[in-house]
């Protein structure tokens, strides 16, 4: 079941309008990501879109949806990945690939034209849309020569059209450091974009073997965020505050340059960097950590403050009942999933100064209760259950 969050009675919004950070109950009337706009009153409500059917056992496991809401990938219990496309208001099956465990995940480019089946940082399959069909192309891979004791750890993310990918890998072997690589698609193969980003003691990072636990890339493919949940601010500090490091692409130098470091906050969240997500324009980053006192997982969101040209806190931390906390690519919505009890799942919306409780989609549709075993929130505020 797919739901779309729409503003009732208003038009003009698109996938990326929430970059204006309008409070709940209002929306931006701008037509695109770069044009000006203002916050206009209007009630946002959930609208049921459509269902995707396949008639398979355990169909509906681990779904993923493209940012534009037009491509859907759904696993079943036999390891099949079913790909659907949406035309007007209906989902149409297009393709099935077999024998990929539902414990894998599908990463879909925002435009819906590339799909990657991944385990951690290991890409098992790369598909590209050709007309109404799909072709298998070469998959990006961690360069040979790098230590990879555990190929399924780390993280993987793609830019807007899936032609630039970031792959991160924490490494606890010898040598003991994590690394990040960025690759871009040329006409028929993947090539490195810039240098291999290594974490070691020379850049003052502590516990560098956990660098690359998480990673994310913006739509343009020019900013990446990398998490290290075991990093410390000082060598004598045992708090493990964790960190998220931001790197920008320098075209002239043909390399990635570190532009900022975000540290965990002792009284709020430590072990920051357990997961990381960048907004579409790279101006907002969210990261999962743990409450310093209770040890409960919380999601902390940061954004760039223009007058400082650095990242600062965007409200307080959002409590996560599980590790499945998602930030929309606009950076203005956070979905907290609790698979044990559907009613405890929550949606938070950025107000003017804090995160406010939003309205969840209905729990029951046509007398069928949705268990939301797997739920995703995409950049246009759509939820699959």
JONOR-V321050 format. One record per residue. PHI is phi in degrees with one decimal (NA if undefined). BURIAL is I if it has 16 or more other C-alpha atoms within 10 Angstrom, else O. D_LAST is the distance of its C-alpha to the last C-alpha in Angstrom with 1 decimal. Layout:
BEGIN
phi=(PHI/PHI)
burial=(BURIAL/BURIAL)
d_last=(D_LAST/D_LAST)
END
This chain:
BEGIN
phi=(NA/-114.4/-121.4/-120.8/-87.7/-122.5/-91.7/-67.1/83.1/-124.0/-131.5/109.4/-80.0/-133.0/-63.5/-119.8/-74.2/-76.2/-63.3/-83.4/54.1/-71.8/-68.6/-58.9/92.4/-132.5/-140.9/-88.0/-92.6/-69.7/-91.6/-152.6/-70.8/-108.1/-85.0/-79.0/-164.7/-137.5/-82.2/-117.2/-64.9/174.8/-86.0/-88.1/-141.7/-86.5/-120.1/-69.9/-92.0/-172.0/-119.5/-110.5/-116.7/-143.3/68.9/-118.4/-67.0/58.0/-68.2/112.1/-82.6/48.0/-76.3/-137.7/-132.1/-71.4/-61.6/-83.1/73.1/-114.9/-130.0/-129.8/-122.9/-133.0/-88.6/-125.3/-69.6/-90.4/89.2/-84.4/-111.5/-100.2/-111.7/-121.5/-125.5/-106.7/-116.8/57.4/-116.1/-117.5/-93.1/-122.2/-67.3/-118.8/-160.0/-133.4/-115.4/-110.6/66.4/-121.2/-56.9/-68.4/-76.1/-74.9/-138.0/-101.1/-107.3/-113.5/-63.8/-57.8/-80.2/79.3/-99.4/-135.5/-129.6/-120.3/-97.2/-131.3/-127.3/62.1/-100.5/-92.7/-92.8/-88.1/-156.5/-128.2/-113.8/-129.7/-73.5/-128.3/63.2/-102.8/-122.6/-132.8/-118.4/-89.9/-117.7/-58.2/-95.1/-64.7/-143.7/-64.7/-56.6/-64.3/102.5/-85.3/-68.6/-138.2/-67.6/-130.4/-71.9/-98.9/-89.0/90.5/-145.9/-149.8/-151.1/-128.5/-82.3/-59.4/-103.7/76.2/-94.8/-132.0/-129.4/-114.0/-129.1/-119.8/-149.8/-69.5/-138.4/-113.5/-89.8/-135.0/-74.4/-103.7/-154.4/-90.6/-151.7/-135.4/-127.4/-119.2/-127.6/-126.1/-87.7/-98.4/-50.8/-145.3/-160.8/-95.1/-129.2/-66.4/-108.8/79.8/-89.3/-73.1/-88.2/-102.3/-114.0/-149.3/-68.2/-71.5/-104.8/67.3/-90.8/-96.0/51.3/-65.4/-66.7/-96.6/-62.2/96.4/-56.5/-142.1/-158.4/-151.2/-134.6/-81.9/-63.1/-75.4/76.2/-119.1/-140.3/-128.1/-122.6/-130.7/-102.7/-136.8/-70.9/-105.5/-70.0/-124.2/-72.3/-129.3/-62.9/-90.2/-89.2/-103.4/-71.7/51.5/-63.5/80.2/-148.8/-125.1/-105.3/-104.6/-123.3/-111.9/-81.4/-104.0/-64.7/-67.4/-86.4/55.0/-157.2/-90.2/-121.8/-68.5/-111.3/-165.9/-128.6/-109.4/-100.8/-60.9/-110.3/-50.0/-85.6/-117.9/-137.9/-118.0/53.6/-61.4/103.3/-57.6/-141.2/-150.1/-140.1/-99.4/-71.8/-57.5/-97.6/78.5/-89.2/-130.0/-134.7/-115.4/-149.1/-89.8/-148.5/-129.4/-59.7/-59.1/-90.9/-88.0/78.9/-77.7/-66.6/-137.0/-102.4/-112.5/-115.0/-128.9/-141.4/-75.5/-100.1/-54.4/-71.1/-104.5/54.6/-146.5/-85.4/-136.6/-61.3/-113.6/77.2/-80.9/-70.0/-99.5/-69.5/-114.6/-79.8/-149.4/-77.5/-92.1/-117.5/-119.0/-103.5/-66.5/-65.5/-75.8/80.8/-115.2/-138.1/-128.7/-106.5/-111.3/-100.0/-123.3/-68.2/-78.3/-147.5/-56.0/-63.2/-89.7/-68.6/-137.1/-122.8/-113.6/-122.7/-72.5/-90.1/-76.7/-138.4/-154.8/-85.8/-116.3/-68.3/-97.8/-96.3/-80.2/-62.3/-63.2/-79.2/-120.1/-125.0/52.0/67.0/-109.7/-85.6/-83.7/-87.9/48.9/-56.8/-135.5/-134.2/-131.1/-116.2/-98.8/-70.3/-101.6/62.5/-109.4/-122.9/-104.8/-123.5)
burial=(I/I/I/I/I/I/I/O/O/O/O/O/I/I/I/I/I/I/I/I/I/I/I/I/I/I/I/I/I/I/I/O/I/O/O/O/O/O/I/O/I/I/O/I/O/I/I/O/I/O/O/I/O/O/O/O/O/O/I/I/I/I/I/I/I/I/I/I/I/I/I/I/I/I/I/I/I/O/I/I/I/I/I/I/I/O/O/O/O/O/I/I/I/O/O/O/O/O/O/I/I/I/O/I/I/I/I/I/I/I/I/I/I/I/I/I/I/I/I/I/I/I/I/O/I/I/I/I/O/O/O/O/O/I/O/O/O/O/I/I/O/I/O/O/O/O/I/I/O/O/I/O/I/I/I/I/I/I/I/I/I/I/I/I/I/I/I/I/I/I/I/I/O/O/O/O/I/I/I/I/I/I/I/I/I/O/O/O/O/I/O/I/I/I/O/I/I/I/I/I/O/O/O/O/I/I/I/I/I/I/I/I/I/I/I/I/I/I/I/O/I/I/I/I/I/I/I/I/I/I/I/I/I/O/O/O/O/O/I/I/I/I/I/I/I/I/I/I/I/O/O/O/O/O/I/I/I/O/O/O/I/I/I/I/I/O/O/I/I/I/I/I/I/I/I/I/I/I/I/I/I/I/I/I/I/I/I/I/I/I/I/I/O/O/O/O/I/I/I/I/I/I/I/I/O/O/O/O/O/O/I/O/I/I/I/I/I/I/I/I/I/O/I/I/I/I/I/I/I/I/I/I/I/I/I/I/I/I/I/O/O/O/O/O/I/I/I/I/I/I/I/O/O/O/I/I/O/I/O/I/I/O/O/O/O/O/O/O/O/O/I/I/I/I/I/I/I/I/I/I/I/I/I/I/I)
d_last=(5.3/6.6/8.4/11.6/13.9/17.3/20.7/22.0/25.3/25.7/25.7/26.6/23.7/22.3/19.9/22.3/24.0/22.9/25.6/27.8/26.1/26.4/25.9/23.2/24.1/25.7/24.9/27.0/28.8/29.6/29.0/28.5/28.2/32.0/33.2/34.1/32.3/32.2/29.8/29.7/28.7/25.7/22.9/19.4/16.8/13.2/13.4/11.1/11.6/11.2/9.7/10.7/12.7/15.1/16.4/16.4/16.4/13.4/11.6/8.1/9.5/9.6/8.2/10.3/11.2/14.7/16.0/17.2/13.9/15.8/15.1/12.1/12.7/10.9/12.9/14.0/16.3/19.4/18.8/18.2/16.4/15.5/15.9/15.1/16.7/16.2/19.5/19.8/16.8/16.1/14.6/17.4/17.5/20.1/20.6/20.0/21.5/22.2/22.8/20.7/19.2/15.5/17.0/17.8/15.6/15.6/17.1/17.2/19.9/19.3/21.1/19.0/22.2/22.1/19.9/20.9/19.9/21.0/21.9/23.0/25.5/26.3/25.1/25.0/24.5/24.8/24.0/25.2/24.7/27.9/27.9/25.4/25.5/25.0/27.7/27.9/29.8/31.2/28.9/29.8/31.4/33.0/36.7/39.1/41.3/38.7/38.2/34.9/35.2/31.5/29.8/26.2/26.5/26.2/23.8/23.2/22.2/23.1/24.6/23.7/24.8/24.5/28.3/28.7/27.0/27.6/27.9/28.8/30.3/31.7/34.7/36.7/39.3/42.6/42.8/40.2/38.3/34.9/34.6/32.5/33.0/31.9/32.3/32.3/32.3/35.7/36.3/36.0/35.3/34.0/36.5/36.6/36.3/38.7/39.6/37.9/37.0/38.4/38.4/41.6/44.1/45.8/43.2/43.4/40.0/40.1/38.2/37.6/36.1/32.8/32.8/29.9/27.4/25.0/25.5/24.1/25.6/25.7/25.4/29.1/29.4/32.2/30.9/29.3/28.4/29.1/28.6/31.0/30.1/33.5/35.6/38.3/40.2/43.5/44.8/45.9/42.6/40.6/37.6/35.5/34.2/32.3/32.2/30.4/32.8/32.5/34.3/35.3/36.5/40.3/41.2/44.9/44.9/42.2/40.5/37.9/39.3/38.0/37.7/36.4/35.4/33.1/34.0/32.2/33.7/35.5/34.8/31.1/29.4/31.0/29.9/28.4/27.1/24.9/22.2/22.8/21.2/23.3/22.6/23.3/26.9/27.5/28.7/26.0/25.0/22.8/23.5/22.5/25.5/26.8/28.5/32.2/33.1/30.2/28.7/25.1/22.9/22.8/21.7/24.7/24.7/27.9/29.2/32.4/35.1/37.4/40.5/40.1/38.4/36.5/33.2/33.1/30.7/28.2/28.1/27.7/25.3/21.8/21.2/18.5/17.7/16.7/17.3/13.8/14.8/14.1/16.5/16.0/18.7/20.5/21.0/20.6/17.1/15.9/12.6/13.3/10.9/12.5/11.1/14.3/13.8/10.8/13.4/14.8/12.0/13.7/14.0/17.5/19.4/22.7/25.6/29.2/29.9/27.0/23.3/22.4/19.6/17.3/15.3/11.7/9.6/10.4/9.6/10.9/10.9/14.0/14.9/11.9/10.4/6.7/7.5/4.8/7.3/6.3/5.1/7.6/9.9/12.4/15.9/15.5/13.1/10.0/6.5/3.8/0.0)
END
